[in-house]
Amino acid sequence: MATKVAVVTGSNKGVGFAIVRALCKSFKGDVILTARNPDLGKAAVQELEKEGLHPKFHQLDISDHASIVALRDFLQNTYQGIDVLVNNAGIAYKVASTASFAEQAEVTLKTNYFATLDACEVLYPLLRPHARVSNVSSMVSQFGLAKCSDALKARFVSTDITMEELSSIMKKFVETAQNGTFKEEGFAETSYGMSKIGVTVMSMIQQREMDKKGADDIVINATEQPHPLRLCVEEHIALCDTVHEFEEDGVVIKCSREDGNYIVAVVIRSDKCIDIFLQEKLKTC
């Protein structure tokens, strides 16, 4: 029987690194830590090895199609499949950034939406029965959605939106950001928020497509990234089925559905606070 494997993209630091650490403690199989920069990725592995944990490193730049294909080939040859995939890789401009909105829109959407979609399309054929996928989104997507036009909101929550239509909308956002008409076209003034709306809706579409294919219990979720102010306690992240079910030390990749509903929570625990984000966004699938 092939060894089980969990893959976390963009995991040499931050939330991705914390997820790798937790999976190393709880997942019965190999955990693959990925990073664009091999030196940083290997350094992250060495840091976890000091804690008695043993993730494996593989280079991955999701904005480079050839890099994604190389990871796929490695996983196919070594494990013949994927059991857990956490699509965490992404970028966000700092509030103080001097980059123009047009530049931020182009770069952010290219990485957070289009590169993530490319990674999914390349890696999903390797998903084994009962595989779990977590596409890391953000609460900023909710704020962005609230600022979109009613027409756009209706399409984003529609049960018949296709990946082609979604990608077309994301491209239009970038184009209108370039010519300054994005507000008139109904888009929110947040590149990061729009990119994460794309990730959330993308996940809904992907699950619907998996269900149509009759995939054997493959579950795809868009999960919320913890608020940046809470990253200091990121080592205590758990992905849970309900707000009452979580492990004090570890990441629970269950992402189950009940009666067709997606129920995902991100619980961040520390001595001073417990922040809980309960998501039931994708009820319509």
Summary of the structure (lengths in Angstrom):
residues: 285
radius of gyration: 18.2
end to end distance: 33.0
largest distance: 55.9
contacts: 929
relative contact order: 0.13
helix: 45%
strand: 21%
